[in-house]
Amino acid sequence: MAEAVAAVQQAQPTFTEADLIRHLEVQLHQGNDGPVNRDEVSPVGSRLRPDQAAAAFWALTSARRAEVLAGPAGSGKTWTVAEMARIWRQAGMGEVIGLATSQTAANILADAGVSRAFNTARFLGHLEGRREALGAMPVAPGSLLILDEASMMSLADIAAILAIARRTGSKVVVTGDHEQLAAVEGGGAMMLLARRMGFVQLAEPQRFASEWERDATLRLRMGDVTVLTEYQENGRLRGGTPEEATEQAYRGWLADYLSGLDSVLVARTEDQARELSRRARDDLIRYGRVAAGPQVRLAAGEHASAGDLIIARRNNRAISAGQNGRDLANRDILQITAMAAGQGGNRIEVRRLLDRDPESGQSSWSAPFWLPRRYLANHATLAYATTAHAALGRTTDTAHVLVDGLADRQGLYVAMSRGRIANYAYCITHSPRLADIVEGSRRAPELDRVIRLDAERAGLPARANDSPAAGRSEDGPVLDQVTVTAWRGRASPRRKTAA
């Protein structure tokens, strides 16, 4: 990595051409804190805030080969680099290439206006077990290379990209948040560059509806444990046994989901996410949102049927994902629309989630396309719950996070900064690793849950010895918020029809 740092420090001709300076100065002076009239701005981007414009100006006109642009979650990093790419092209400086660790993140860059966007494995020519076996993609001299979510890139990949920039005389903008999750394989490159070289930073998150939460996420980002008091006072923390916390997180998400909100359910491990997704599918079948059958087998022993949301777990350039020029990418969210499609019934019809209207809550979808059952069995899982690594980069209305005390600060920060309206943490406060000194055996938590749910659905009060913690009374409302929301949603179409 020392060679990579040297490549960053190497001076290059300062980008002070008149056109580039003029475009950047216009953006700098147009930045304001007021509302933006989207009819008066470019379709590629919008006028930048003062901090975004200043960061763009510094990153593009500095004398160094590479600059680090950092920003907390929700500060508009992708929006900023997309505007930088537009200015670079309009000034005639050269081509722009966007790079990200995942193809989904690369597709987000492309949708934002960075038309040439690739995942780093494809750009560098990696094969499984063989780095750069195919050789890197060609880069024209004087190009701008944008590394998005660079905290997730490995040391080796960033070093290789910086070496390419040095050979071709290109500019590199390393963007992301070094206080978020790092790469699983040899991470820490962005943190190293930020500490050794310094960085420009976007000042404030704009994602959150509540002002207190904007400030709270910044304190959480820096590891200030006193911020938990803010979350507690605003009703964002829950606690309980492993089963209680899991059920609370799931029910909170389900209530938002049935109400039409874009909500994400986050767990630390894939196993926890699969259990939460299984609960979601069972209830959605009961509420009539998902067909009971026929079913198709997914990876890790899961099953899905028409109406289920699933997530692709491997890129496949041989599968067109419902749009011209758009291949199936890892982390694409799909909905099963028909079973037994294609000759011999060996394919399933799905559609891909494109976007959600934040005002109406309506989802937009791609045209339907077919997926082989073999792909589903090997590379697809239910999409109702996810991990913090998979949620990185997403923006939703709400987030419900299961906290088991075994994750790090970076993972908690990522999970608790996804929702615009609200982010909730459900904390396991009774460790299952502690010795159980209560005499006698206990039923499995899942059996307790089934008994409790059966009582709720039958309109019967739960008995004390049927609760997750024996001896604790659970008197109170028989129907929970999720059940009421679901029945209202099912009843409303009938009222309209009768009218």
C-alpha positions in Angstrom: 0.0 0.0 0.0 3.0 2.3 0.4 3.3 2.5 -3.4 -0.4 3.5 -3.6 0.1 6.3 -1.1 3.1 7.5 -3.1 0.9 7.5 -6.2 -1.6 9.7 -4.4 1.1 12.1 -3.2 2.6 12.4 -6.7 1.7 15.8 -8.1 0.1 16.1 -11.5 -0.7 19.2 -13.6 -3.3 21.1 -11.7 -6.7 21.0 -13.4 -7.2 24.8 -13.7 -8.5 24.9 -17.3 -10.9 27.8 -17.7 -13.9 25.7 -18.5 -13.5 23.5 -15.4 -13.0 26.4 -13.1 -16.0 28.3 -14.6 -18.3 25.3 -14.1 -17.1 24.7 -10.6 -17.4 28.3 -9.6 -21.0 28.4 -10.9 -21.8 25.5 -8.7 -20.0 27.0 -5.7 -22.0 30.3 -6.0 -25.3 28.6 -6.8 -25.1 26.4 -3.6 -27.7 27.4 -1.0 -29.5 26.0 1.9 -33.0 26.7 0.6 -35.3 24.4 -1.4 -34.2 23.5 -4.9 -36.5 24.1 -7.8 -36.0 20.9 -9.8 -37.4 22.4 -13.0 -34.4 24.8 -13.1 -31.6 22.2 -12.7 -30.0 19.7 -14.9 -31.6 16.3 -15.1 -28.3 14.7 -14.1 -28.0 16.5 -10.8 -29.0 19.5 -8.9 -27.3 22.6 -7.5 -24.9 21.6 -4.8 -25.0 22.7 -1.2 -22.1 25.0 -0.2 -20.3 22.1 1.4 -20.8 19.9 -1.6 -19.7 22.6 -4.0 -16.6 23.4 -2.0 -15.7 19.7 -1.7 -16.1 19.2 -5.5 -14.0 22.3 -6.2 -11.2 21.1 -4.0 -11.2 17.5 -5.2 -11.2 18.3 -8.9 -8.7 21.2 -8.9 -6.1 20.0 -6.5 -2.6 19.2 -7.7 -2.6 15.7 -6.2 -3.4 12.6 -8.2 -6.2 11.5 -5.9 -8.4 13.2 -3.3 -10.6 11.6 -0.6 -14.1 12.9 -0.3 -15.8 11.7 2.9 -19.3 12.2 4.3 -21.6 10.8 6.9 -24.6 8.7 5.9 -27.2 10.7 4.0 -25.0 13.6 3.2 -25.4 13.3 -0.6 -22.0 11.7 -1.6 -23.3 9.9 -4.7 -25.3 13.0 -5.7 -22.1 15.1 -5.4 -19.9 12.8 -7.4 -22.6 12.6 -10.1 -22.5 16.4 -10.4 -18.7 16.3 -10.5 -18.8 13.8 -13.4 -21.2 16.1 -15.3 -19.0 19.1 -14.8 -15.9 17.2 -15.8 -17.5 16.1 -19.1 -19.0 19.4 -19.9 -15.6 21.1 -19.4 -14.2 18.7 -22.0 -11.7 17.3 -19.5 -12.1 13.6 -20.6 -14.2 10.6 -19.8 -15.5 9.6 -16.4 -15.5 6.0 -15.0 -17.4 5.1 -11.8 -16.2 2.2 -9.8 -17.8 0.4 -6.8 -17.4 -3.0 -5.1 -20.8 -4.3 -6.1 -22.6 -4.2 -9.4 -25.7 -2.8 -7.6 -23.7 0.2 -6.4 -22.3 0.6 -9.9 -25.8 0.6 -11.2 -26.8 3.4 -8.7 -23.9 5.5 -10.1 -25.0 4.8 -13.6 -28.6 5.9 -12.7 -27.2 9.1 -11.1 -25.5 10.1 -14.3 -22.1 8.3 -14.3 -22.8 6.4 -17.5 -19.7 4.3 -17.5 -19.8 2.5 -14.1 -18.4 -1.0 -13.3 -17.8 -3.1 -10.3 -14.1 -3.3 -9.4 -13.8 -7.0 -10.1 -14.9 -6.5 -13.7 -12.9 -3.3 -14.1 -9.6 -4.9 -12.9 -10.3 -8.2 -14.7 -10.4 -10.5 -11.7 -11.3 -14.2 -12.0 -12.2 -16.4 -9.1 -9.0 -17.0 -7.2 -6.9 -15.0 -9.7 -6.5 -11.3 -9.4 -6.3 -9.2 -12.6 -6.2 -12.4 -14.7 -8.0 -10.7 -17.6 -6.2 -7.4 -17.3 -7.8 -4.1 -16.4 -10.2 -2.3 -18.7 -8.7 0.5 -20.9 -8.6 4.0 -19.4 -8.1 7.0 -21.6 -5.5 9.6 -20.5 -6.9 12.4 -18.4 -9.9 10.4 -17.2 -11.7 11.0 -13.9 -12.0 7.8 -11.8 -14.7 7.9 -9.1 -14.5 5.3 -6.4 -17.9 5.1 -4.7 -18.4 3.5 -1.2 -14.6 3.2 -1.2 -14.6 2.1 2.4 -15.8 -1.3 1.2 -12.9 -1.6 -1.3 -9.9 -3.8 -0.5 -6.4 -2.4 -0.1 -5.3 -4.4 -3.1 -8.0 -3.1 -5.4 -7.5 0.6 -4.5 -3.7 0.2 -4.9 -4.3 -1.3 -8.4 -6.7 1.5 -9.4 -4.2 4.2 -8.2 -1.5 2.5 -10.2 -3.6 2.7 -13.3 -4.3 6.4 -12.7 -0.6 7.0 -12.3 0.1 5.3 -15.7 -2.6 7.1 -17.6 -2.4 10.6 -15.9 -5.9 10.3 -14.6 -7.6 11.9 -11.6 -9.0 9.8 -8.8 -11.8 10.8 -6.3 -12.1 8.3 -3.5 -15.5 8.8 -1.9 -17.3 7.1 0.9 -17.3 7.1 4.7 -14.2 5.7 6.5 -16.4 5.5 9.7 -18.7 3.0 8.1 -18.2 -0.7 7.3 -14.8 -1.7 5.8 -14.1 -4.4 3.2 -14.3 -8.0 4.4 -11.1 -8.8 2.4 -8.2 -6.6 3.4 -10.1 -3.4 4.3 -9.0 -0.1 5.7 -7.6 1.5 2.5 -9.9 4.5 2.7 -9.1 5.0 6.4 -5.4 4.8 5.7 -5.6 7.4 2.9 -7.8 9.7 4.9 -5.4 9.6 7.9 -2.3 10.0 5.8 -3.5 12.4 3.2 -6.4 14.3 4.8 -9.8 14.6 3.2 -12.6 17.0 2.3 -15.8 16.3 4.1 -19.5 16.9 3.4 -20.7 18.7 6.5 -24.2 17.4 7.4 -26.6 14.6 6.6 -29.8 15.7 4.8 -31.6 12.3 4.8 -33.3 12.5 8.1 -36.7 14.2 8.7 -36.0 14.9 12.4 -33.3 17.4 13.2 -32.4 15.6 16.5 -31.7 12.5 14.5 -29.4 14.3 12.1 -27.2 15.3 15.0 -27.6 11.9 16.8 -26.3 10.0 13.8 -23.2 12.1 13.7 -22.6 11.4 17.4 -23.3 7.7 16.8 -20.8 7.8 13.9 -18.1 9.0 16.2 -18.8 6.5 19.0 -20.4 8.8 21.5 -22.3 6.4 23.8 -24.2 9.3 25.5 -26.2 9.6 22.3 -28.1 6.5 23.3 -30.0 8.7 25.8 -31.3 10.8 22.8 -32.6 7.6 21.1 -34.2 6.4 24.3 -35.9 9.7 25.0 -37.4 9.7 21.4 -38.7 6.1 21.8 -36.2 4.5 19.4 -34.8 1.8 21.7 -36.5 -1.4 22.8 -35.1 -4.3 24.8 -35.7 -7.8 25.9 -34.7 -11.5 25.7 -33.5 -12.8 22.3 -37.0 -13.9 21.3 -38.7 -10.7 22.6 -36.2 -8.4 20.8 -36.5 -10.5 17.6 -40.2 -10.5 17.6 -40.4 -6.7 18.4 -38.1 -5.9 15.5 -40.0 -8.1 13.2 -43.4 -6.7 14.2 -42.2 -3.1 13.9 -41.0 -3.8 10.4 -44.2 -5.7 9.4 -46.5 -2.9 10.6 -44.6 -0.4 8.5 -44.5 -2.7 5.5 -48.2 -3.4 5.6 -48.8 0.4 5.9 -47.1 1.0 2.6 -43.8 2.4 4.0 -40.4 1.5 2.5 -38.9 -0.2 5.5 -35.7 -2.3 6.0 -35.3 -5.0 8.7 -31.6 -5.4 9.6 -29.8 -8.2 11.5 -26.2 -8.9 12.2 -26.0 -12.3 10.6 -27.4 -14.1 7.6 -28.9 -16.7 9.9 -30.8 -14.0 11.9 -32.0 -12.4 8.6 -33.2 -15.8 7.3 -35.3 -16.3 10.5 -36.8 -12.9 10.2 -37.6 -13.4 6.6 -39.2 -16.8 7.3 -41.5 -15.1 9.9 -42.4 -12.4 7.3 -43.3 -14.9 4.6 -45.5 -17.0 7.0 -47.5 -13.9 7.9 -47.7 -12.5 4.4 -49.2 -15.8 3.3 -51.7 -15.6 6.1 -52.6 -12.0 5.1 -53.1 -13.0 1.5 -50.1 -10.9 0.2 -48.2 -14.1 -0.9 -49.6 -17.3 -2.4 -49.4 -20.4 -0.3 -48.2 -22.4 -3.3 -46.8 -23.8 -5.5 -43.3 -23.1 -4.1 -39.8 -22.9 -5.5 -36.7 -23.7 -3.5 -34.2 -21.0 -2.7 -30.7 -21.1 -1.3 -30.1 -22.1 2.3 -33.3 -24.2 2.3 -35.8 -21.3 2.0 -38.9 -21.4 -0.2 -40.8 -18.8 -2.1 -44.0 -18.5 -4.1 -45.9 -15.9 -6.2 -45.8 -12.5 -4.5 -42.7 -13.1 -2.5 -39.8 -10.7 -2.6 -36.4 -12.3 -3.2 -32.9 -11.0 -3.6 -30.3 -12.0 -6.1 -27.0 -13.0 -4.6 -24.8 -13.3 -7.7 -24.2 -11.2 -10.8 -25.2 -12.9 -14.0 -24.5 -11.1 -17.3 -26.3 -13.7 -19.3 -29.7 -12.8 -17.7 -31.4 -9.6 -18.9 -33.1 -8.0 -15.9 -36.2 -6.5 -17.5 -34.5 -3.5 -19.2 -32.3 -3.2 -22.3 -28.6 -3.3 -21.4 -29.3 -4.1 -17.7 -28.0 -7.5 -16.5 -29.0 -9.2 -13.3 -26.9 -8.0 -10.4 -26.1 -9.1 -6.9 -28.5 -7.5 -4.4 -31.2 -6.9 -7.0 -34.6 -7.2 -5.3 -37.1 -9.2 -7.3 -40.8 -10.2 -6.9 -42.1 -13.5 -8.2 -45.0 -12.9 -10.5 -45.6 -16.4 -12.0 -44.6 -19.9 -11.3 -43.6 -22.6 -13.8 -42.9 -20.2 -16.6 -41.0 -21.2 -19.8 -40.7 -24.5 -21.6 -41.0 -27.4 -19.1 -41.7 -25.1 -16.2 -38.0 -24.8 -15.4 -38.1 -21.0 -15.1 -39.9 -18.5 -12.8 -41.2 -15.2 -13.9 -40.0 -12.2 -11.8 -39.8 -8.5 -12.0 -37.1 -6.2 -10.6 -37.7 -3.4 -8.2 -36.6 -0.1 -9.7 -37.5 2.6 -7.3 -40.2 3.9 -4.9 -42.0 7.2 -5.0 -41.3 8.8 -1.6 -44.5 10.7 -1.7 -47.0 8.0 -2.7 -45.0 5.0 -1.6 -45.7 3.3 -4.9 -43.1 0.9 -6.3 -42.0 1.0 -9.9 -40.9 -2.3 -11.5 -39.1 -3.5 -14.6 -40.7 -5.6 -17.3 -41.2 -9.2 -16.3 -38.4 -11.6 -17.1 -37.5 -15.3 -16.5 -35.1 -16.7 -14.0 -33.9 -20.4 -14.1 -34.9 -22.4 -11.1 -31.3 -23.5 -10.8 -30.3 -19.8 -10.2 -32.9 -19.4 -7.5 -31.9 -22.6 -5.8 -28.2 -21.5 -5.7 -28.1 -17.7 -5.6 -31.4 -16.3 -4.3 -32.8 -15.7 -0.8 -35.9 -14.1 0.7 -35.5 -10.3 0.8 -37.6 -9.3 3.8 -34.6 -8.9 6.1 -30.9 -8.2 5.4 -27.6 -7.5 7.1 -25.8 -4.2 7.6 -23.3 -4.9 4.8 -26.2 -5.5 2.3 -28.1 -2.5 3.5 -25.1 -0.1 3.0 -26.1 2.5 0.5 -29.9 2.1 0.8 -32.3 4.8 1.8 -35.7 3.9 3.2 -38.6 5.4 5.1 -37.9 3.4 8.3 -35.3 1.0 9.6 -35.8 -1.7 12.3 -32.5 -3.1 13.6 -32.0 -6.2 15.7 -29.0 -5.5 18.0 -27.4 -8.6 19.7 -24.4 -6.8 21.2 -21.9 -8.7 19.1 -21.6 -6.2 16.2 -19.2 -3.2 16.0 -20.0 0.5 16.0 -19.6 0.8 12.3 -22.3 -1.9 11.7 -24.7 -0.3 14.1 -24.1 3.2 12.6 -24.9 1.9 9.1 -28.0 0.1 10.2 -29.3 3.0 12.3 -28.9 5.6 9.4 -31.0 4.0 6.7 -34.4 5.4 7.5 -35.5 9.0 6.6 -38.5 9.0 9.0 -37.3 6.8 11.9 -34.7 4.3 12.9 -35.4 1.8 15.7 -33.0 -0.5 17.6 -34.3 -3.7 19.4 -31.6 -4.7 21.8 -31.1 -8.2 23.3 -30.5 -7.3 26.9 -30.5 -10.9 28.3 -27.5 -12.8 26.9 -28.3 -16.3 25.9 -24.7 -17.2 26.8 -25.4 -16.7 30.5 -25.9 -19.8 32.7 -29.6 -20.6 33.1 -30.2 -21.5 36.8 -34.0 -21.8 36.6 -35.1 -25.3 37.6 -36.7 -27.6 35.0 -36.7 -27.5 31.3 -38.3 -24.8 29.1 -40.1 -24.9 25.8 -38.3 -23.7 22.7 -38.9 -20.0 22.1 -40.4 -20.7 18.7 -43.0 -23.0 20.4 -43.9 -20.2 22.8 -44.3 -17.8 19.9 -46.6 -20.2 18.0 -48.8 -20.6 21.1 -48.9 -16.8 21.7 -49.7 -16.0 18.1 -52.5 -18.6 18.0 -54.1 -17.0 21.0 -53.9 -13.5 19.5 -55.4 -14.7 16.2 -58.2 -16.4 18.1 -59.0 -13.3 20.1 -58.0 -14.9 23.4 -55.8 -13.4 26.1 -52.3 -14.8 26.4 -51.8 -16.8 29.6 -48.9 -16.0 31.8 -47.2 -19.4 31.4 -47.5 -19.1 27.6 -45.4 -16.0 27.5 -41.7 -16.0 26.4 -40.7 -15.4 30.0 -42.7 -17.7 32.2 -44.4 -16.1 35.1 -44.7 -12.7 33.5 -48.2 -11.5 32.7 -49.0 -10.4 29.1 -52.4 -9.0 29.7 -53.3 -6.2 27.4 -54.7 -5.6 23.8 -55.5 -8.9 22.2 -54.8 -7.7 18.6 -51.4 -6.2 18.0 -50.7 -3.3 15.6 -49.6 -5.6 12.8 -52.8 -7.7 12.9 -55.1 -4.6 12.9 -53.2 -3.1 10.0 -53.3 -6.3 8.0 -57.1 -6.7 8.5 -57.8 -3.1 7.6 -55.8 -3.6 4.4 -57.7 -6.7 3.5 -61.1 -5.2 4.3 -60.8 -1.9 2.4 -61.0 -3.4 -1.1 -64.3 -5.2 -0.1 -65.8 -1.9 1.1 -64.9 -0.2 -2.2 -66.4 -3.1 -4.2 -69.6 -3.1 -2.2 -70.0 0.7 -2.7 
